[in-house]
């Protein structure tokens, strides 16, 4: 029976020219940082949702705008 080498991280391979959509987490400084105002907006929107001023789907839509995530097909 072979032992798995738990010390080697798994590599995700993608075909050339295709983005996997996964950020490299080995270097935390390489990920883009959100400006503080974006965090504040998200924080206040979460309160708006908590107190029932906006619904969950509206919260997600606003988060997509702030984080500049592509809208889902629907």
PDB file as gemmi writes it, atoms N, CA and C in Angstrom:
CRYST1    1.000    1.000    1.000  90.00  90.00  90.00 P 1                      
ATOM      1  N   UNK A   1       0.836  -1.179   0.000  1.00  0.00           N  
ATOM      2  CA  UNK A   1       0.000   0.000   0.000  1.00  0.00           C  
ATOM      3  C   UNK A   1       0.883   1.246   0.000  1.00  0.00           C  
ATOM      4  N   UNK A   2       0.565   2.178  -0.889  1.00  0.00           N  
ATOM      5  CA  UNK A   2       1.363   3.405  -0.974  1.00  0.00           C  
ATOM      6  C   UNK A   2       0.842   4.453  -0.007  1.00  0.00           C  
ATOM      7  N   UNK A   3       1.761   5.147   0.614  1.00  0.00           N  
ATOM      8  CA  UNK A   3       1.380   6.271   1.460  1.00  0.00           C  
ATOM      9  C   UNK A   3       1.287   7.518   0.590  1.00  0.00           C  
ATOM     10  N   UNK A   4       0.274   8.336   0.873  1.00  0.00           N  
ATOM     11  CA  UNK A   4       0.177   9.608   0.165  1.00  0.00           C  
ATOM     12  C   UNK A   4       1.106  10.612   0.829  1.00  0.00           C  
ATOM     13  N   UNK A   5       1.786  11.366   0.022  1.00  0.00           N  
ATOM     14  CA  UNK A   5       2.681  12.387   0.553  1.00  0.00           C  
ATOM     15  C   UNK A   5       1.845  13.618   0.879  1.00  0.00           C  
ATOM     16  N   UNK A   6       1.550  13.828   2.147  1.00  0.00           N  
ATOM     17  CA  UNK A   6       0.679  14.916   2.575  1.00  0.00           C  
ATOM     18  C   UNK A   6       1.377  16.264   2.548  1.00  0.00           C  
ATOM     19  N   UNK A   7       2.690  16.282   2.359  1.00  0.00           N  
ATOM     20  CA  UNK A   7       3.411  17.544   2.403  1.00  0.00           C  
ATOM     21  C   UNK A   7       3.404  18.277   1.068  1.00  0.00           C  
ATOM     22  N   UNK A   8       3.150  17.583  -0.018  1.00  0.00           N  
ATOM     23  CA  UNK A   8       3.135  18.230  -1.324  1.00  0.00           C  
ATOM     24  C   UNK A   8       1.749  18.793  -1.611  1.00  0.00           C  
ATOM     25  N   UNK A   9       1.635  20.099  -1.874  1.00  0.00           N  
ATOM     26  CA  UNK A   9       0.322  20.655  -2.210  1.00  0.00           C  
ATOM     27  C   UNK A   9      -0.116  20.172  -3.589  1.00  0.00           C  
ATOM     28  N   UNK A  10      -1.415  20.015  -3.746  1.00  0.00           N  
ATOM     29  CA  UNK A  10      -1.954  19.575  -5.022  1.00  0.00           C  
ATOM     30  C   UNK A  10      -1.934  20.731  -6.012  1.00  0.00           C  
ATOM     31  N   UNK A  11      -1.617  20.440  -7.228  1.00  0.00           N  
ATOM     32  CA  UNK A  11      -1.594  21.441  -8.289  1.00  0.00           C  
ATOM     33  C   UNK A  11      -2.823  21.258  -9.159  1.00  0.00           C  
ATOM     34  N   UNK A  12      -3.472  22.356  -9.505  1.00  0.00           N  
ATOM     35  CA  UNK A  12      -4.620  22.315 -10.399  1.00  0.00           C  
ATOM     36  C   UNK A  12      -4.136  22.744 -11.769  1.00  0.00           C  
ATOM     37  N   UNK A  13      -4.265  21.860 -12.719  1.00  0.00           N  
ATOM     38  CA  UNK A  13      -3.801  22.155 -14.071  1.00  0.00           C  
ATOM     39  C   UNK A  13      -4.981  22.558 -14.937  1.00  0.00           C  
ATOM     40  N   UNK A  14      -4.782  23.604 -15.725  1.00  0.00           N  
ATOM     41  CA  UNK A  14      -5.800  24.041 -16.668  1.00  0.00           C  
ATOM     42  C   UNK A  14      -5.191  24.080 -18.052  1.00  0.00           C  
ATOM     43  N   UNK A  15      -6.014  23.859 -19.054  1.00  0.00           N  
ATOM     44  CA  UNK A  15      -5.491  23.945 -20.423  1.00  0.00           C  
ATOM     45  C   UNK A  15      -4.964  25.349 -20.694  1.00  0.00           C  
ATOM     46  N   UNK A  16      -3.975  25.484 -21.599  1.00  0.00           N  
ATOM     47  CA  UNK A  16      -3.432  26.815 -21.904  1.00  0.00           C  
ATOM     48  C   UNK A  16      -4.531  27.741 -22.411  1.00  0.00           C  
ATOM     49  N   UNK A  17      -4.489  28.972 -21.938  1.00  0.00           N  
ATOM     50  CA  UNK A  17      -5.453  29.971 -22.379  1.00  0.00           C  
ATOM     51  C   UNK A  17      -6.766  29.933 -21.620  1.00  0.00           C  
ATOM     52  N   UNK A  18      -6.909  29.039 -20.661  1.00  0.00           N  
ATOM     53  CA  UNK A  18      -8.142  28.950 -19.891  1.00  0.00           C  
ATOM     54  C   UNK A  18      -7.852  29.345 -18.459  1.00  0.00           C  
ATOM     55  N   UNK A  19      -8.660  30.267 -17.924  1.00  0.00           N  
ATOM     56  CA  UNK A  19      -8.506  30.715 -16.550  1.00  0.00           C  
ATOM     57  C   UNK A  19      -9.281  29.785 -15.638  1.00  0.00           C  
ATOM     58  N   UNK A  20      -8.636  29.285 -14.604  1.00  0.00           N  
ATOM     59  CA  UNK A  20      -9.303  28.363 -13.692  1.00  0.00           C  
ATOM     60  C   UNK A  20     -10.262  29.088 -12.760  1.00  0.00           C  
ATOM     61  N   UNK A  21     -10.101  30.405 -12.597  1.00  0.00           N  
ATOM     62  CA  UNK A  21     -10.941  31.157 -11.685  1.00  0.00           C  
ATOM     63  C   UNK A  21     -10.507  31.023 -10.237  1.00  0.00           C  
ATOM     64  N   UNK A  22      -9.414  30.334 -10.007  1.00  0.00           N  
ATOM     65  CA  UNK A  22      -8.908  30.119  -8.651  1.00  0.00           C  
ATOM     66  C   UNK A  22      -7.663  30.971  -8.452  1.00  0.00           C  
ATOM     67  N   UNK A  23      -7.663  31.748  -7.386  1.00  0.00           N  
ATOM     68  CA  UNK A  23      -6.502  32.586  -7.088  1.00  0.00           C  
ATOM     69  C   UNK A  23      -5.418  31.760  -6.424  1.00  0.00           C  
ATOM     70  N   UNK A  24      -4.184  32.121  -6.673  1.00  0.00           N  
ATOM     71  CA  UNK A  24      -3.056  31.459  -6.028  1.00  0.00           C  
ATOM     72  C   UNK A  24      -3.002  31.912  -4.577  1.00  0.00           C  
ATOM     73  N   UNK A  25      -3.193  30.975  -3.651  1.00  0.00           N  
ATOM     74  CA  UNK A  25      -3.213  31.318  -2.232  1.00  0.00           C  
ATOM     75  C   UNK A  25      -1.863  31.129  -1.571  1.00  0.00           C  
ATOM     76  N   UNK A  26      -0.857  30.684  -2.333  1.00  0.00           N  
ATOM     77  CA  UNK A  26       0.449  30.468  -1.728  1.00  0.00           C  
ATOM     78  C   UNK A  26       1.131  31.788  -1.375  1.00  0.00           C  
ATOM     79  N   UNK A  27       0.780  32.862  -2.086  1.00  0.00           N  
ATOM     80  CA  UNK A  27       1.339  34.173  -1.808  1.00  0.00           C  
ATOM     81  C   UNK A  27       0.193  35.138  -1.511  1.00  0.00           C  
ATOM     82  N   UNK A  28      -0.112  35.387  -0.225  1.00  0.00           N  
ATOM     83  CA  UNK A  28      -1.263  36.229   0.111  1.00  0.00           C  
ATOM     84  C   UNK A  28      -1.123  37.675  -0.369  1.00  0.00           C  
ATOM     85  N   UNK A  29       0.093  38.135  -0.623  1.00  0.00           N  
ATOM     86  CA  UNK A  29       0.281  39.506  -1.081  1.00  0.00           C  
ATOM     87  C   UNK A  29      -0.093  39.673  -2.553  1.00  0.00           C  
ATOM     88  N   UNK A  30      -0.245  38.575  -3.291  1.00  0.00           N  
ATOM     89  CA  UNK A  30      -0.540  38.664  -4.712  1.00  0.00           C  
ATOM     90  C   UNK A  30      -2.014  38.927  -4.995  1.00  0.00           C  
ATOM     91  N   UNK A  31      -2.901  38.688  -4.016  1.00  0.00           N  
ATOM     92  CA  UNK A  31      -4.327  38.898  -4.253  1.00  0.00           C  
ATOM     93  C   UNK A  31      -4.651  40.388  -4.176  1.00  0.00           C  
ATOM     94  N   UNK A  32      -5.588  40.838  -5.007  1.00  0.00           N  
ATOM     95  CA  UNK A  32      -5.951  42.257  -4.982  1.00  0.00           C  
ATOM     96  C   UNK A  32      -6.664  42.601  -3.675  1.00  0.00           C  
ATOM     97  N   UNK A  33      -6.376  43.751  -3.161  1.00  0.00           N  
ATOM     98  CA  UNK A  33      -6.978  44.206  -1.906  1.00  0.00           C  
ATOM     99  C   UNK A  33      -8.155  45.130  -2.205  1.00  0.00           C  
ATOM    100  N   UNK A  34      -9.204  44.987  -1.413  1.00  0.00           N  
ATOM    101  CA  UNK A  34     -10.352  45.875  -1.548  1.00  0.00           C  
ATOM    102  C   UNK A  34     -10.074  47.168  -0.794  1.00  0.00           C  
ATOM    103  N   UNK A  35     -10.512  48.286  -1.341  1.00  0.00           N  
ATOM    104  CA  UNK A  35     -10.362  49.526  -0.590  1.00  0.00           C  
ATOM    105  C   UNK A  35     -11.261  49.497   0.651  1.00  0.00           C  
ATOM    106  N   UNK A  36     -10.890  50.267   1.629  1.00  0.00           N  
ATOM    107  CA  UNK A  36     -11.635  50.266   2.885  1.00  0.00           C  
ATOM    108  C   UNK A  36     -13.090  50.685   2.684  1.00  0.00           C  
ATOM    109  N   UNK A  37     -13.331  51.586   1.750  1.00  0.00           N  
ATOM    110  CA  UNK A  37     -14.716  52.034   1.515  1.00  0.00           C  
ATOM    111  C   UNK A  37     -15.596  50.889   1.006  1.00  0.00           C  
ATOM    112  N   UNK A  38     -15.024  49.952   0.262  1.00  0.00           N  
ATOM    113  CA  UNK A  38     -15.795  48.792  -0.205  1.00  0.00           C  
ATOM    114  C   UNK A  38     -16.202  47.922   0.976  1.00  0.00           C  
ATOM    115  N   UNK A  39     -15.279  47.720   1.924  1.00  0.00           N  
ATOM    116  CA  UNK A  39     -15.600  46.940   3.117  1.00  0.00           C  
ATOM    117  C   UNK A  39     -16.700  47.632   3.918  1.00  0.00           C  
ATOM    118  N   UNK A  40     -16.619  48.954   4.026  1.00  0.00           N  
ATOM    119  CA  UNK A  40     -17.630  49.704   4.769  1.00  0.00           C  
ATOM    120  C   UNK A  40     -19.000  49.555   4.117  1.00  0.00           C  
ATOM    121  N   UNK A  41     -19.048  49.672   2.788  1.00  0.00           N  
ATOM    122  CA  UNK A  41     -20.322  49.524   2.081  1.00  0.00           C  
ATOM    123  C   UNK A  41     -20.915  48.136   2.325  1.00  0.00           C  
ATOM    124  N   UNK A  42     -20.067  47.113   2.257  1.00  0.00           N  
ATOM    125  CA  UNK A  42     -20.538  45.751   2.469  1.00  0.00           C  
ATOM    126  C   UNK A  42     -21.037  45.563   3.903  1.00  0.00           C  
ATOM    127  N   UNK A  43     -20.344  46.165   4.842  1.00  0.00           N  
ATOM    128  CA  UNK A  43     -20.726  46.084   6.246  1.00  0.00           C  
ATOM    129  C   UNK A  43     -22.104  46.699   6.468  1.00  0.00           C  
ATOM    130  N   UNK A  44     -22.319  47.913   5.920  1.00  0.00           N  
ATOM    131  CA  UNK A  44     -23.591  48.586   6.109  1.00  0.00           C  
ATOM    132  C   UNK A  44     -24.722  47.877   5.367  1.00  0.00           C  
ATOM    133  N   UNK A  45     -24.420  47.297   4.218  1.00  0.00           N  
ATOM    134  CA  UNK A  45     -25.437  46.526   3.511  1.00  0.00           C  
ATOM    135  C   UNK A  45     -25.857  45.291   4.304  1.00  0.00           C  
ATOM    136  N   UNK A  46     -24.909  44.693   4.997  1.00  0.00           N  
ATOM    137  CA  UNK A  46     -25.238  43.544   5.831  1.00  0.00           C  
ATOM    138  C   UNK A  46     -26.182  43.958   6.964  1.00  0.00           C  
ATOM    139  N   UNK A  47     -25.971  45.135   7.524  1.00  0.00           N  
ATOM    140  CA  UNK A  47     -26.892  45.652   8.534  1.00  0.00           C  
ATOM    141  C   UNK A  47     -28.265  45.916   7.924  1.00  0.00           C  
ATOM    142  N   UNK A  48     -28.295  46.482   6.722  1.00  0.00           N  
ATOM    143  CA  UNK A  48     -29.571  46.729   6.045  1.00  0.00           C  
ATOM    144  C   UNK A  48     -30.344  45.417   5.892  1.00  0.00           C  
ATOM    145  N   UNK A  49     -29.649  44.364   5.521  1.00  0.00           N  
ATOM    146  CA  UNK A  49     -30.277  43.054   5.384  1.00  0.00           C  
ATOM    147  C   UNK A  49     -30.730  42.528   6.749  1.00  0.00           C  
ATOM    148  N   UNK A  50     -29.878  42.657   7.747  1.00  0.00           N  
ATOM    149  CA  UNK A  50     -30.191  42.160   9.084  1.00  0.00           C  
ATOM    150  C   UNK A  50     -31.465  42.791   9.638  1.00  0.00           C  
ATOM    151  N   UNK A  51     -31.630  44.082   9.405  1.00  0.00           N  
ATOM    152  CA  UNK A  51     -32.802  44.788   9.931  1.00  0.00           C  
ATOM    153  C   UNK A  51     -33.991  44.755   8.974  1.00  0.00           C  
ATOM    154  N   UNK A  52     -33.886  44.006   7.892  1.00  0.00           N  
ATOM    155  CA  UNK A  52     -35.018  43.801   6.995  1.00  0.00           C  
ATOM    156  C   UNK A  52     -35.292  44.925   6.021  1.00  0.00           C  
ATOM    157  N   UNK A  53     -34.343  45.817   5.835  1.00  0.00           N  
ATOM    158  CA  UNK A  53     -34.551  46.935   4.903  1.00  0.00           C  
ATOM    159  C   UNK A  53     -34.324  46.524   3.454  1.00  0.00           C  
ATOM    160  N   UNK A  54     -33.512  45.485   3.235  1.00  0.00           N  
ATOM    161  CA  UNK A  54     -33.330  44.924   1.899  1.00  0.00           C  
ATOM    162  C   UNK A  54     -33.424  43.407   2.005  1.00  0.00           C  
ATOM    163  N   UNK A  55     -33.788  42.759   0.894  1.00  0.00           N  
ATOM    164  CA  UNK A  55     -33.877  41.297   0.922  1.00  0.00           C  
ATOM    165  C   UNK A  55     -32.527  40.687   0.538  1.00  0.00           C  
ATOM    166  N   UNK A  56     -32.440  39.363   0.680  1.00  0.00           N  
ATOM    167  CA  UNK A  56     -31.176  38.669   0.477  1.00  0.00           C  
ATOM    168  C   UNK A  56     -30.661  38.803  -0.951  1.00  0.00           C  
ATOM    169  N   UNK A  57     -31.546  38.685  -1.930  1.00  0.00           N  
ATOM    170  CA  UNK A  57     -31.099  38.782  -3.321  1.00  0.00           C  
ATOM    171  C   UNK A  57     -30.593  40.180  -3.655  1.00  0.00           C  
ATOM    172  N   UNK A  58     -31.200  41.191  -3.064  1.00  0.00           N  
ATOM    173  CA  UNK A  58     -30.703  42.556  -3.257  1.00  0.00           C  
ATOM    174  C   UNK A  58     -29.324  42.720  -2.638  1.00  0.00           C  
ATOM    175  N   UNK A  59     -29.127  42.110  -1.477  1.00  0.00           N  
ATOM    176  CA  UNK A  59     -27.813  42.134  -0.836  1.00  0.00           C  
ATOM    177  C   UNK A  59     -26.768  41.519  -1.753  1.00  0.00           C  
ATOM    178  N   UNK A  60     -27.084  40.360  -2.331  1.00  0.00           N  
ATOM    179  CA  UNK A  60     -26.138  39.712  -3.236  1.00  0.00           C  
ATOM    180  C   UNK A  60     -25.859  40.558  -4.465  1.00  0.00           C  
ATOM    181  N   UNK A  61     -26.901  41.180  -5.024  1.00  0.00           N  
ATOM    182  CA  UNK A  61     -26.709  42.044  -6.197  1.00  0.00           C  
ATOM    183  C   UNK A  61     -25.767  43.203  -5.881  1.00  0.00           C  
ATOM    184  N   UNK A  62     -25.963  43.809  -4.728  1.00  0.00           N  
ATOM    185  CA  UNK A  62     -25.112  44.946  -4.350  1.00  0.00           C  
ATOM    186  C   UNK A  62     -23.677  44.495  -4.072  1.00  0.00           C  
ATOM    187  N   UNK A  63     -23.510  43.312  -3.478  1.00  0.00           N  
ATOM    188  CA  UNK A  63     -22.165  42.773  -3.259  1.00  0.00           C  
ATOM    189  C   UNK A  63     -21.474  42.499  -4.597  1.00  0.00           C  
ATOM    190  N   UNK A  64     -22.236  41.987  -5.574  1.00  0.00           N  
ATOM    191  CA  UNK A  64     -21.665  41.745  -6.903  1.00  0.00           C  
ATOM    192  C   UNK A  64     -21.158  43.044  -7.518  1.00  0.00           C  
ATOM    193  N   UNK A  65     -21.917  44.123  -7.341  1.00  0.00           N  
ATOM    194  CA  UNK A  65     -21.498  45.426  -7.868  1.00  0.00           C  
ATOM    195  C   UNK A  65     -20.226  45.904  -7.185  1.00  0.00           C  
ATOM    196  N   UNK A  66     -20.187  45.823  -5.867  1.00  0.00           N  
ATOM    197  CA  UNK A  66     -19.027  46.306  -5.110  1.00  0.00           C  
ATOM    198  C   UNK A  66     -17.783  45.500  -5.449  1.00  0.00           C  
ATOM    199  N   UNK A  67     -17.932  44.168  -5.539  1.00  0.00           N  
ATOM    200  CA  UNK A  67     -16.791  43.300  -5.782  1.00  0.00           C  
ATOM    201  C   UNK A  67     -16.477  43.148  -7.259  1.00  0.00           C  
ATOM    202  N   UNK A  68     -17.293  43.774  -8.098  1.00  0.00           N  
ATOM    203  CA  UNK A  68     -17.143  43.731  -9.559  1.00  0.00           C  
ATOM    204  C   UNK A  68     -17.110  42.293 -10.059  1.00  0.00           C  
ATOM    205  N   UNK A  69     -18.099  41.524  -9.593  1.00  0.00           N  
ATOM    206  CA  UNK A  69     -18.262  40.132 -10.017  1.00  0.00           C  
ATOM    207  C   UNK A  69     -19.270  40.123 -11.158  1.00  0.00           C  
ATOM    208  N   UNK A  70     -19.015  39.309 -12.153  1.00  0.00           N  
ATOM    209  CA  UNK A  70     -19.933  39.201 -13.271  1.00  0.00           C  
ATOM    210  C   UNK A  70     -21.284  38.713 -12.791  1.00  0.00           C  
ATOM    211  N   UNK A  71     -22.337  39.289 -13.338  1.00  0.00           N  
ATOM    212  CA  UNK A  71     -23.699  38.875 -12.996  1.00  0.00           C  
ATOM    213  C   UNK A  71     -23.918  37.448 -13.458  1.00  0.00           C  
ATOM    214  N   UNK A  72     -24.664  36.696 -12.684  1.00  0.00           N  
ATOM    215  CA  UNK A  72     -24.984  35.317 -13.035  1.00  0.00           C  
ATOM    216  C   UNK A  72     -26.056  35.304 -14.117  1.00  0.00           C  
ATOM    217  N   UNK A  73     -26.026  34.299 -14.949  1.00  0.00           N  
ATOM    218  CA  UNK A  73     -27.038  34.151 -16.007  1.00  0.00           C  
ATOM    219  C   UNK A  73     -28.314  33.638 -15.374  1.00  0.00           C  
ATOM    220  N   UNK A  74     -29.394  34.258 -15.710  1.00  0.00           N  
ATOM    221  CA  UNK A  74     -30.606  33.773 -15.071  1.00  0.00           C  
ATOM    222  C   UNK A  74     -31.766  34.218 -15.787  1.00  0.00           C  
TER     223      UNK A  74                                                      
END                                                                             
